[in-house]
């Protein structure tokens, strides 16, 4: 069943009221949620679902369900049972989510400093990495740190914009990632725009302003194969 994805319009919304629409061995589905489901290298959110009577279900992961915009909230083992129709308040583990937002946005900046096709990526609360199809000799940690932090210090506000599938097809250069293609078929595609710096399709959550990232550092650079050179960053 389709779910209203509140994080798409406001990544800073930390809680919402919702109604349980499905319960199965896979998890719990709601009619609306602030929880981001795992995808595009970004982990699924954690938090809790709380009924008015105090019954609380701990959510240990969030994933895409079957069908358009379906989101499955995975409860911890032996959590209290919820039923279809239950009204709940869905609450994020906000510090964890916000860290993901900062790292995710930092990776967009990194992709503008290392100009090469992106072959993979991953996000955690304390670090993130991108894999590039680039010669190892072109990756200098000091230069990457310096240029990335210079962009972050510009404190540019980020924007979410939408274009049609046809518009994206006409601008294939917008897609930097070789391993993850933007979802098509819904008629429109979501992009993150950092004016003067970056514009690319992305369904994840990001900070409103680059300044919120803070300074970053390159943790390590290593080869993961002929076409995969990994740059890992963290908060300085």
Backbone bond lengths (Angstrom), bond angles and torsions (degrees), N, CA, C in turn:
res aa  C-N    CA-C-N  psi(-1)  N-CA   C-N-CA  omega(-1)  CA-C   N-CA-C  phi
1 X - - - 1.461 - - 1.522 109.35 -
2 X 1.319 116.22 138.94 1.458 120.60 -179.89 1.524 110.36 -64.39
3 X 1.309 114.61 145.74 1.462 122.32 -178.58 1.525 108.14 -126.62
4 X 1.323 117.70 140.10 1.456 121.25 176.93 1.530 108.14 -75.28
5 X 1.314 116.20 117.14 1.464 121.81 -174.28 1.524 108.95 -92.64
6 X 1.313 116.30 91.01 1.461 121.39 -173.49 1.516 112.68 -67.20
7 X 1.330 117.62 -27.79 1.466 120.75 -178.35 1.521 111.84 -67.28
8 X 1.319 117.47 -19.13 1.463 119.72 179.34 1.527 111.78 -66.08
9 X 1.320 115.64 -35.85 1.463 120.44 -178.49 1.518 112.90 -95.80
10 X 1.342 116.67 -26.25 1.465 119.86 -179.21 1.524 109.11 -148.97
11 X 1.327 115.61 95.75 1.466 120.15 -178.83 1.519 111.98 -70.40
12 X 1.338 117.73 -10.64 1.464 121.80 -178.42 1.529 113.04 -93.87
13 X 1.324 117.98 -3.40 1.467 120.40 177.73 1.526 108.35 -73.06
14 X 1.314 116.33 119.62 1.461 120.99 -171.85 1.521 113.98 -94.84
15 X 1.338 117.80 -16.15 1.460 120.30 -179.05 1.523 109.27 -153.74
16 X 1.311 115.30 163.17 1.465 120.69 176.13 1.521 108.88 -159.17
17 X 1.308 116.47 158.25 1.452 121.19 169.91 1.519 107.69 -87.43
18 X 1.321 116.72 147.14 1.459 120.44 -177.16 1.530 109.23 -156.05
19 X 1.318 114.92 170.30 1.457 121.57 176.92 1.522 109.02 -123.46
20 X 1.307 116.33 137.35 1.459 121.71 177.96 1.528 109.30 -70.31
21 X 1.334 116.06 125.13 1.464 120.48 -179.28 1.526 113.07 -107.56
22 X 1.336 117.23 -18.96 1.465 120.32 179.84 1.520 109.01 -160.16
23 X 1.340 115.08 144.49 1.457 122.23 174.85 1.527 107.37 -135.34
24 X 1.326 117.62 126.17 1.461 121.41 -179.54 1.520 109.28 -148.07
25 X 1.330 114.72 -177.15 1.464 118.61 177.42 1.525 111.17 -65.25
26 X 1.324 117.17 -17.20 1.462 121.06 179.88 1.527 111.91 -81.83
27 X 1.328 117.45 -26.63 1.445 120.45 -179.52 1.514 112.72 144.90
28 X 1.322 116.08 -157.38 1.461 123.07 -173.08 1.526 109.22 -116.55
29 X 1.332 116.43 131.93 1.450 121.34 176.35 1.523 109.84 -110.56
30 X 1.331 115.37 145.48 1.453 122.39 -178.85 1.518 110.05 -122.85
31 X 1.331 116.39 163.90 1.458 119.25 177.93 1.530 111.85 -80.65
32 X 1.347 116.55 -15.39 1.470 121.74 176.22 1.517 107.66 -157.84
33 X 1.327 116.67 152.92 1.460 117.89 -177.29 1.524 111.71 -157.05
34 X 1.327 115.26 152.34 1.470 122.32 170.55 1.526 110.51 -98.87
35 X 1.326 117.59 -4.04 1.462 122.65 -176.77 1.532 110.48 -79.92
36 X 1.328 116.25 126.96 1.466 121.30 176.18 1.524 109.02 -83.38
37 X 1.348 118.48 126.70 1.457 120.39 177.72 1.521 111.48 -83.07
38 X 1.311 116.58 139.70 1.462 122.72 -177.50 1.522 111.46 -47.23
39 X 1.345 115.57 132.48 1.461 119.57 178.54 1.508 111.58 169.81
40 X 1.332 115.92 152.88 1.452 121.13 178.58 1.516 113.56 63.63
41 X 1.326 116.76 24.71 1.455 120.71 -178.83 1.510 114.50 88.69
42 X 1.350 117.17 -9.04 1.469 120.72 179.75 1.523 109.75 -95.52
43 X 1.343 118.00 131.26 1.467 120.85 -179.25 1.521 112.16 -64.58
44 X 1.308 115.09 156.61 1.460 120.30 172.55 1.519 110.34 -71.41
45 X 1.331 115.66 148.87 1.462 120.09 -178.94 1.521 112.08 -72.72
46 X 1.319 114.95 157.18 1.456 123.36 172.50 1.524 108.58 -120.51
47 X 1.330 116.03 166.19 1.464 120.10 -179.35 1.517 110.60 160.42
48 X 1.329 116.54 -139.54 1.459 119.63 -178.72 1.522 111.46 -150.76
49 X 1.335 114.35 154.28 1.456 123.56 171.55 1.522 106.54 -114.49
50 X 1.327 116.51 122.90 1.466 120.31 -173.09 1.523 110.75 -124.55
51 X 1.336 115.12 124.57 1.460 121.08 174.75 1.520 110.07 -82.65
52 X 1.329 116.13 161.16 1.461 120.91 -178.10 1.524 111.98 -63.37
53 X 1.349 117.30 -25.79 1.463 120.23 -179.93 1.527 112.55 -82.15
54 X 1.330 116.73 3.65 1.463 120.38 176.82 1.507 114.95 98.11
55 X 1.320 117.58 -12.68 1.461 119.74 177.24 1.530 108.97 -62.77
56 X 1.328 115.68 127.43 1.457 120.89 -175.25 1.522 110.40 -126.21
57 X 1.312 116.04 131.03 1.460 122.70 177.60 1.518 108.65 -111.38
58 X 1.309 116.13 121.56 1.459 121.47 177.84 1.530 109.62 -77.97
59 X 1.331 117.38 127.40 1.465 122.60 177.98 1.523 108.05 -99.24
60 X 1.337 116.89 121.05 1.465 121.18 -175.18 1.524 112.77 -103.55
61 X 1.322 117.55 -7.37 1.469 121.56 175.53 1.520 107.68 -169.11
62 X 1.313 115.59 159.21 1.462 121.70 177.85 1.508 108.12 -136.13
63 X 1.340 116.06 131.35 1.455 120.70 -175.81 1.524 110.78 -135.45
64 X 1.320 115.07 164.71 1.462 120.01 174.40 1.522 108.90 -70.60
65 X 1.311 116.21 141.28 1.448 121.23 174.69 1.511 110.55 -100.13
66 X 1.311 116.16 -169.75 1.456 120.72 178.98 1.525 109.09 -84.37
67 X 1.312 115.32 137.91 1.458 119.27 178.85 1.515 112.02 95.69
68 X 1.313 115.56 172.55 1.455 122.62 -175.18 1.519 112.19 -66.83
69 X 1.334 115.57 122.03 1.461 122.87 174.74 1.538 114.00 58.04
70 X 1.327 117.90 23.96 1.458 120.23 174.98 1.527 109.14 -78.15
71 X 1.328 116.67 136.63 1.456 122.17 -178.70 1.521 108.49 -128.08
72 X 1.334 116.63 128.94 1.457 122.35 -179.72 1.520 109.45 -108.61
73 X 1.327 116.54 124.46 1.460 122.98 177.71 1.524 107.53 -98.71
74 X 1.326 116.93 117.85 1.462 121.36 -175.47 1.527 110.03 -88.28
75 X 1.343 117.91 117.82 1.460 119.91 179.15 1.519 111.23 -80.57
76 X 1.328 115.99 155.47 1.459 118.76 175.29 1.529 109.20 -67.58
77 X 1.331 117.99 155.77 1.465 120.58 179.67 1.525 111.38 -56.21
78 X 1.319 115.58 140.52 1.469 122.91 177.33 1.528 113.10 65.67
79 X 1.341 116.77 21.72 1.463 119.88 176.11 1.526 109.53 -69.89
80 X 1.348 118.55 153.96 1.464 120.66 175.68 1.530 110.11 -57.14
81 X 1.332 115.72 148.01 1.462 120.16 -177.97 1.527 110.99 -82.80
82 X 1.311 115.08 136.85 1.458 120.89 170.38 1.516 108.36 -105.54
83 X 1.333 116.23 159.67 1.458 121.15 -178.42 1.524 110.04 -123.48
84 X 1.322 115.98 154.57 1.452 120.75 176.13 1.526 109.32 -57.20
85 X 1.301 116.15 132.02 1.461 121.26 -178.28 1.515 113.92 99.28
86 X 1.331 117.59 -14.29 1.465 120.30 178.75 1.534 109.98 -62.78
87 X 1.309 115.91 137.22 1.464 121.23 172.47 1.525 108.17 -91.30
88 X 1.326 116.23 131.48 1.459 120.90 -177.66 1.522 110.12 -135.81
89 X 1.331 114.45 161.86 1.459 121.37 167.17 1.520 106.80 -107.56
90 X 1.328 115.89 122.00 1.457 121.37 179.28 1.523 108.32 -94.89
91 X 1.335 116.75 123.59 1.464 121.66 -175.31 1.525 110.15 -126.41
92 X 1.329 115.95 128.54 1.461 121.70 -179.85 1.524 112.41 -79.33
93 X 1.335 115.94 153.75 1.464 121.25 159.15 1.528 105.06 -77.65
94 X 1.318 115.92 91.53 1.461 120.76 -166.78 1.522 113.61 -66.49
95 X 1.313 118.79 -41.40 1.461 119.81 -177.85 1.523 110.80 -59.46
96 X 1.317 116.21 -40.42 1.470 120.63 179.10 1.524 110.22 -65.80
97 X 1.332 116.68 -48.01 1.472 120.03 -179.77 1.522 110.96 -60.84
98 X 1.342 117.37 -44.11 1.458 120.52 -177.32 1.526 110.71 -63.71
99 X 1.328 116.48 -36.70 1.461 120.07 175.76 1.529 110.58 -62.58
100 X 1.330 116.76 -40.63 1.463 120.33 176.51 1.528 110.49 -61.77
101 X 1.330 117.01 -40.49 1.462 121.33 179.23 1.518 111.04 -62.27
102 X 1.317 117.06 -42.23 1.471 120.81 -179.87 1.533 110.70 -66.61
103 X 1.336 116.57 -46.59 1.466 119.98 179.90 1.527 110.54 -64.51
104 X 1.336 116.26 -43.81 1.466 119.31 -177.74 1.527 110.96 -60.41
105 X 1.323 116.45 -43.79 1.459 119.67 179.50 1.528 110.48 -67.18
106 X 1.328 116.82 -36.03 1.468 120.50 177.11 1.524 111.25 -62.19
107 X 1.330 117.38 -34.04 1.459 119.93 178.89 1.531 111.21 -68.57
108 X 1.341 116.22 -32.15 1.465 118.38 174.04 1.530 109.95 -62.55
109 X 1.325 115.86 -41.61 1.460 119.98 177.61 1.531 110.13 -63.49
110 X 1.323 116.39 -44.24 1.463 120.82 179.45 1.523 111.15 -57.33
111 X 1.340 117.14 -38.62 1.461 120.66 -178.47 1.522 112.21 -68.58
112 X 1.333 116.42 -14.80 1.466 120.47 176.56 1.524 111.42 -91.98
113 X 1.324 116.76 -18.81 1.469 121.81 178.17 1.523 110.17 -88.37
114 X 1.324 116.30 -43.46 1.461 121.34 174.40 1.529 106.30 -96.97
115 X 1.304 116.35 102.15 1.465 121.15 -174.42 1.526 108.85 -91.81
116 X 1.335 114.77 94.48 1.462 121.87 -178.60 1.524 107.90 -164.59
117 X 1.329 118.43 157.74 1.464 120.18 176.60 1.527 110.86 -57.84
118 X 1.333 116.23 137.54 1.461 122.41 179.79 1.525 108.30 -92.89
119 X 1.324 116.62 122.15 1.464 121.25 -176.81 1.524 113.54 -100.84
120 X 1.327 117.27 -7.06 1.458 120.01 178.30 1.512 110.40 178.40
121 X 1.315 115.89 169.69 1.454 119.78 179.06 1.508 111.60 -170.77
122 X 1.323 115.29 163.00 1.454 120.06 179.55 1.525 109.06 -157.99
123 X 1.330 115.39 148.88 1.462 122.55 -175.98 1.521 109.25 -127.04
124 X 1.326 116.49 136.18 1.456 122.97 171.05 1.524 107.31 -132.28
125 X 1.326 117.07 177.06 1.458 120.06 -176.65 1.527 112.60 -72.19
126 X 1.328 116.99 -21.94 1.472 119.60 -176.60 1.523 113.86 -118.06
127 X 1.323 117.69 -6.37 1.456 120.56 -178.23 1.523 109.87 -162.88
128 X 1.320 114.74 167.54 1.454 120.98 175.98 1.514 108.94 -154.09
129 X 1.326 116.26 166.26 1.459 118.19 179.72 1.521 109.44 -149.40
130 X 1.337 113.84 152.25 1.445 122.47 169.92 1.515 108.56 -125.85
131 X 1.319 115.98 143.49 1.455 122.07 174.05 1.526 107.71 -105.22
132 X 1.323 116.45 135.26 1.455 121.81 -176.22 1.526 111.04 -122.16
133 X 1.321 115.08 146.97 1.458 121.05 170.96 1.531 106.23 -89.79
134 X 1.327 115.76 88.27 1.461 121.82 -173.01 1.525 109.11 -154.03
135 X 1.303 116.06 155.87 1.460 119.83 176.80 1.525 109.74 -71.73
136 X 1.311 115.85 135.72 1.465 121.50 -176.97 1.533 112.12 -57.08
137 X 1.321 116.84 -32.81 1.462 120.57 -176.28 1.525 112.44 -66.82
138 X 1.335 117.20 -15.55 1.463 121.08 -178.61 1.528 113.03 -90.34
139 X 1.317 116.45 -0.53 1.467 120.50 -177.99 1.523 110.09 -104.10
140 X 1.318 115.53 109.43 1.458 121.83 179.97 1.523 108.85 -118.32
141 X 1.309 117.17 116.16 1.463 121.61 -173.41 1.523 112.21 -58.95
142 X 1.313 117.09 -42.56 1.468 120.44 -177.93 1.528 111.21 -63.96
143 X 1.329 116.66 -43.09 1.465 120.02 179.21 1.525 110.97 -65.94
144 X 1.337 116.61 -43.00 1.460 120.61 -179.00 1.524 110.46 -61.32
145 X 1.322 116.64 -46.51 1.472 120.50 177.97 1.527 111.04 -59.26
146 X 1.303 115.74 -48.62 1.461 120.58 -175.98 1.529 111.51 -61.40
147 X 1.322 116.64 -47.24 1.459 120.03 -176.91 1.524 112.13 -72.50
148 X 1.327 117.41 -36.98 1.468 120.11 178.10 1.525 110.60 -65.68
149 X 1.319 117.19 -45.46 1.460 120.10 -179.81 1.529 111.49 -66.58
150 X 1.321 117.16 -31.63 1.461 119.84 176.54 1.526 110.86 -64.51
151 X 1.325 116.75 -39.41 1.467 120.14 177.02 1.529 111.04 -67.86
152 X 1.336 116.65 -42.62 1.460 120.82 179.48 1.525 110.46 -60.87
153 X 1.313 116.76 -40.39 1.460 121.34 -177.95 1.530 112.93 -68.02
154 X 1.318 117.29 -13.46 1.460 119.90 176.28 1.522 111.82 -70.98
155 X 1.347 116.64 -14.62 1.471 122.31 174.20 1.524 112.33 53.71
156 X 1.324 115.87 46.84 1.457 121.20 179.24 1.531 109.68 -80.68
157 X 1.332 116.43 137.03 1.460 121.06 176.36 1.524 109.96 -75.39
158 X 1.323 117.22 139.21 1.461 121.62 177.97 1.524 109.61 -90.59
159 X 1.320 115.67 158.78 1.460 121.12 -179.45 1.524 109.70 -137.57
160 X 1.306 116.06 146.86 1.462 121.04 170.59 1.514 108.17 -101.70
161 X 1.325 116.68 125.94 1.454 121.17 177.92 1.525 108.91 -128.69
162 X 1.308 115.48 159.16 1.460 121.44 -179.49 1.523 109.28 -123.58
163 X 1.314 116.64 140.25 1.456 121.35 171.89 1.524 108.17 -131.36
164 X 1.315 116.15 162.45 1.451 120.20 179.79 1.531 110.31 -77.96
165 X 1.325 115.50 161.70 1.460 119.84 175.51 1.527 110.50 -56.33
166 X 1.320 116.15 -40.56 1.456 120.68 -178.52 1.526 111.14 -65.04
167 X 1.333 116.58 -39.27 1.462 120.52 178.69 1.531 110.77 -64.49
168 X 1.331 116.20 -38.94 1.463 119.34 177.83 1.528 110.83 -67.78
169 X 1.333 116.12 -40.51 1.462 119.56 178.28 1.529 110.83 -59.59
170 X 1.329 115.91 -31.83 1.467 120.59 -178.95 1.524 112.04 -81.22
171 X 1.355 117.12 -10.16 1.466 121.37 -179.60 1.528 109.90 -130.64
172 X 1.325 118.11 62.21 1.475 120.86 -176.45 1.519 112.90 -60.54
173 X 1.334 117.66 -20.56 1.469 120.38 -179.65 1.525 112.07 -66.68
174 X 1.341 118.71 -14.59 1.462 121.41 178.43 1.522 111.79 -69.21
175 X 1.321 116.78 -25.69 1.466 121.38 -176.93 1.521 109.32 -88.07
176 X 1.337 116.43 108.78 1.463 121.38 -179.32 1.523 112.54 -90.88
177 X 1.323 116.39 -24.29 1.455 119.97 -172.85 1.518 111.59 -88.67
178 X 1.320 115.62 126.18 1.454 120.93 177.67 1.528 111.38 -84.09
179 X 1.346 116.30 -28.10 1.464 120.47 -173.55 1.520 112.75 -88.18
180 X 1.326 117.51 -26.79 1.456 121.47 -178.01 1.517 108.99 -126.81
181 X 1.324 116.05 116.81 1.458 120.78 178.16 1.529 109.74 -96.92
182 X 1.335 117.18 144.08 1.461 119.48 179.61 1.521 110.97 -63.25
183 X 1.329 118.03 144.20 1.464 120.39 179.75 1.519 111.33 -66.36
184 X 1.303 115.23 135.31 1.457 120.93 177.46 1.522 109.16 -122.99
185 X 1.314 115.86 167.37 1.453 119.79 176.92 1.513 113.02 110.82
186 X 1.357 117.12 -20.12 1.463 120.35 178.88 1.525 111.27 -88.14
187 X 1.332 115.91 -5.24 1.457 119.46 178.04 1.520 114.09 98.37
188 X 1.324 117.24 -20.22 1.454 120.07 179.48 1.520 109.88 -147.42
189 X 1.328 115.44 158.03 1.464 121.84 -176.87 1.527 108.31 -129.54
190 X 1.326 116.02 138.15 1.465 122.37 -179.19 1.528 110.02 -88.37
191 X 1.333 116.44 135.11 1.458 122.03 178.99 1.524 110.04 -125.47
192 X 1.323 114.62 149.16 1.460 119.93 168.83 1.522 107.70 -98.38
193 X 1.324 115.66 126.66 1.458 121.33 178.78 1.520 109.79 -113.98
194 X 1.314 115.90 124.85 1.468 122.23 171.49 1.520 104.52 -115.30
195 X 1.329 117.77 95.85 1.460 121.00 -170.41 1.533 113.34 -49.54
196 X 1.317 115.02 128.39 1.451 121.33 179.57 1.508 114.73 78.82
197 X 1.346 116.62 -2.32 1.463 119.97 -176.19 1.524 112.50 -126.48
198 X 1.327 117.44 -51.47 1.464 119.24 -172.54 1.523 111.22 -153.71
199 X 1.320 115.33 149.94 1.461 123.31 171.96 1.509 107.09 -152.25
200 X 1.345 116.78 115.80 1.454 120.12 179.57 1.520 110.22 -158.88
201 X 1.344 116.61 153.81 1.464 120.23 178.73 1.525 110.46 -63.06
202 X 1.324 116.46 137.25 1.465 121.11 177.13 1.520 109.67 -165.12
203 X 1.316 116.21 131.05 1.455 120.72 179.28 1.513 113.29 -101.18
204 X 1.351 117.38 5.31 1.456 120.60 -175.97 1.518 113.31 -82.76
205 X 1.330 115.71 -169.84 1.461 121.97 -179.37 1.528 109.40 -108.96
206 X 1.336 116.21 142.41 1.462 121.41 -173.52 1.519 110.75 -139.34
207 X 1.326 115.68 162.70 1.462 119.88 176.45 1.523 109.32 -78.61
208 X 1.336 115.42 159.28 1.468 120.74 -177.54 1.525 112.25 -74.54
209 X 1.326 116.73 -26.36 1.450 120.84 -175.80 1.528 108.92 -142.61
210 X 1.329 116.75 138.92 1.469 119.92 -178.55 1.516 112.64 -56.94
211 X 1.338 117.84 -29.24 1.463 120.80 -178.60 1.520 111.94 -59.50
212 X 1.338 117.28 -26.12 1.467 120.68 -179.11 1.525 112.41 -68.31
213 X 1.318 117.13 -20.02 1.467 119.82 179.22 1.523 110.27 -63.33
214 X 1.340 116.51 -40.98 1.452 120.53 -171.27 1.516 109.85 79.55
215 X 1.309 116.54 177.81 1.467 119.98 -179.53 1.527 110.28 -71.15
216 X 1.314 114.45 144.59 1.467 119.90 178.03 1.526 109.05 -118.91
217 X 1.319 115.04 162.69 1.462 120.78 176.00 1.527 108.83 -135.03
218 X 1.305 116.15 152.65 1.459 121.24 174.66 1.517 107.99 -83.58
219 X 1.318 116.82 118.93 1.467 121.31 -178.40 1.527 111.31 -80.93
220 X 1.324 115.78 -41.26 1.470 118.65 176.07 1.525 109.52 -169.41
221 X 1.315 114.24 157.85 1.457 123.07 175.10 1.520 106.76 -129.68
222 X 1.310 116.57 128.49 1.459 118.34 179.60 1.534 110.38 -151.81
223 X 1.321 114.70 161.54 1.459 120.97 178.78 1.516 109.95 -87.59
224 X 1.335 115.73 132.86 1.462 121.91 176.08 1.524 110.23 -116.87
225 X 1.319 115.62 24.12 1.461 120.07 -178.81 1.513 110.98 132.28
226 X 1.317 115.93 176.02 1.454 121.46 -173.87 1.526 112.27 -58.42
227 X 1.338 117.38 -38.97 1.460 120.81 -175.79 1.526 112.41 -113.23
228 X 1.323 117.01 17.50 1.467 120.20 -178.13 1.518 110.30 -134.67
229 X 1.323 115.85 103.24 1.458 121.50 174.63 1.525 107.25 -111.93
230 X 1.313 116.50 117.99 1.474 122.41 -168.88 1.520 111.35 -95.16
231 X 1.335 114.97 129.21 1.473 122.15 173.42 1.522 106.95 -116.33
232 X 1.321 115.52 117.66 1.470 121.48 -178.98 1.520 109.47 -108.56
233 X 1.326 116.72 130.68 1.465 121.36 -179.17 1.518 110.37 -123.14
234 X 1.333 115.48 159.57 1.456 122.36 175.94 1.510 109.20 -149.02
235 X 1.311 116.16 178.11 1.462 120.49 178.14 1.523 109.32 -75.94
236 X 1.329 116.07 137.54 1.457 120.57 -179.04 1.529 110.42 -76.60
